[in-house]
Amino acid sequence: MNEDLKPQLITISLVVSDDGVEDERFGTTKLAKEVTDKIQSLIDEYELSVEWISTSYNQLPSIKSARCENCGAWTTDSMSNEKVGASYYLLNAGTLYEGRLLCDLCLPEDHPLYF
């Protein structure tokens, strides 16, 4: 590897609609496998020097999460007292503000969750 090159971590999150689980042990679906296979074929086609670190598949939580009503980013109400699973931490932090679910970037600057 060229010493002038610096390693970079590229993280991509996709929200897709799918028809169900193909393999319950791994939680992969046909669509998720197709996406992973396409990425791998691009890596192979362009002979990229890539080390695949991880892939995860999670169902989007149906409660306490939705799109930010201002910018559309997937977010969750981080200030709610409800217990949450690990999938919630894959979403942007946010909370209800004046009755609207807003992500941390769209909250007013004086809000404790504003980023």
C-alpha positions as CSV (number, residue, x, y, z in Angstrom):
1,M,0.0,0.0,0.0
2,N,1.2,3.5,-0.9
3,E,2.4,5.2,2.3
4,D,0.9,8.5,1.2
5,L,-2.5,7.0,1.2
6,K,-4.5,7.3,4.5
7,P,-7.1,4.8,5.5
8,Q,-10.7,6.1,5.4
9,L,-13.8,4.7,6.9
10,I,-16.9,5.1,4.7
11,T,-20.2,4.4,6.4
12,I,-23.3,4.1,4.3
13,S,-26.8,3.6,5.7
14,L,-29.7,2.7,3.6
15,V,-33.4,2.4,4.5
16,V,-35.2,0.0,2.2
17,S,-38.5,-1.7,2.1
18,D,-38.2,-5.5,1.9
19,D,-40.6,-8.4,2.1
20,G,-39.1,-10.4,5.0
21,V,-36.2,-12.3,6.5
22,E,-34.4,-14.9,4.4
23,D,-32.1,-16.3,7.0
24,E,-33.2,-15.7,10.6
25,R,-29.7,-16.6,12.0
26,F,-28.2,-13.6,10.2
27,G,-31.2,-11.4,9.7
28,T,-30.4,-11.0,6.0
29,T,-33.0,-10.5,3.4
30,K,-32.8,-11.1,-0.4
31,L,-32.6,-7.4,-1.0
32,A,-29.9,-6.9,1.6
33,K,-27.9,-9.7,0.0
34,E,-28.3,-8.2,-3.5
35,V,-27.1,-4.8,-2.2
36,T,-24.1,-6.4,-0.5
37,D,-23.3,-8.5,-3.6
38,K,-23.5,-5.4,-5.9
39,I,-21.1,-3.5,-3.6
40,Q,-18.7,-6.4,-3.7
41,S,-18.9,-6.7,-7.5
42,L,-18.0,-2.9,-7.8
43,I,-15.0,-3.4,-5.5
44,D,-13.9,-6.4,-7.6
45,E,-14.6,-4.6,-10.9
46,Y,-12.6,-1.5,-10.1
47,E,-9.9,-3.5,-8.2
48,L,-10.3,-1.3,-5.2
49,S,-8.1,-1.9,-2.2
50,V,-10.9,-2.3,0.3
51,E,-11.1,-4.2,3.6
52,W,-14.8,-5.0,4.3
53,I,-15.2,-4.4,8.1
54,S,-18.8,-5.0,8.8
55,T,-22.3,-5.2,7.5
56,S,-25.4,-5.0,9.7
57,Y,-29.1,-5.5,9.0
58,N,-31.6,-4.0,11.4
59,Q,-35.3,-3.4,11.2
60,L,-36.2,0.2,11.5
61,P,-38.0,0.7,14.8
62,S,-41.6,1.5,14.3
63,I,-42.2,3.4,17.5
64,K,-40.3,6.6,18.5
65,S,-38.7,6.9,15.1
66,A,-39.7,8.7,11.9
67,R,-38.3,11.3,9.6
68,C,-37.4,14.7,11.0
69,E,-40.3,17.0,10.2
70,N,-37.9,19.7,9.0
71,C,-35.1,18.0,7.0
72,G,-36.3,14.4,6.5
73,A,-33.4,12.6,8.3
74,W,-34.3,9.4,10.1
75,T,-34.4,10.2,13.7
76,T,-35.7,9.0,17.1
77,D,-37.0,10.6,20.2
78,S,-34.0,10.3,22.4
79,M,-35.5,12.2,25.3
80,S,-38.5,9.7,25.7
81,N,-38.5,7.6,28.8
82,E,-39.4,4.5,26.8
83,K,-36.8,1.7,26.7
84,V,-35.1,1.4,23.3
85,G,-33.2,-1.3,21.5
86,A,-29.9,-1.1,19.7
87,S,-31.5,-0.1,16.4
88,Y,-32.5,3.3,17.8
89,Y,-28.8,4.2,18.0
90,L,-28.4,3.8,14.3
91,L,-30.7,6.8,13.8
92,N,-30.1,10.5,14.4
93,A,-30.8,11.7,17.9
94,G,-33.7,14.1,18.2
95,T,-36.9,14.7,20.2
96,L,-40.3,16.2,20.0
97,Y,-40.2,20.0,20.0
98,E,-43.4,21.9,20.0
99,G,-45.2,18.8,18.8
100,R,-42.9,18.0,15.9
101,L,-40.2,15.3,15.8
102,L,-36.9,17.1,15.0
103,C,-33.4,15.8,14.6
104,D,-30.5,17.2,16.6
105,L,-29.5,19.5,13.7
106,C,-32.9,21.0,13.3
107,L,-33.6,21.7,17.0
108,P,-33.2,25.3,18.2
109,E,-29.6,26.1,19.1
110,D,-30.5,26.5,22.8
111,H,-32.0,23.0,23.0
112,P,-29.9,20.4,25.0
113,L,-29.8,18.0,22.1
114,Y,-28.9,20.5,19.5
115,F,-25.7,19.5,17.7
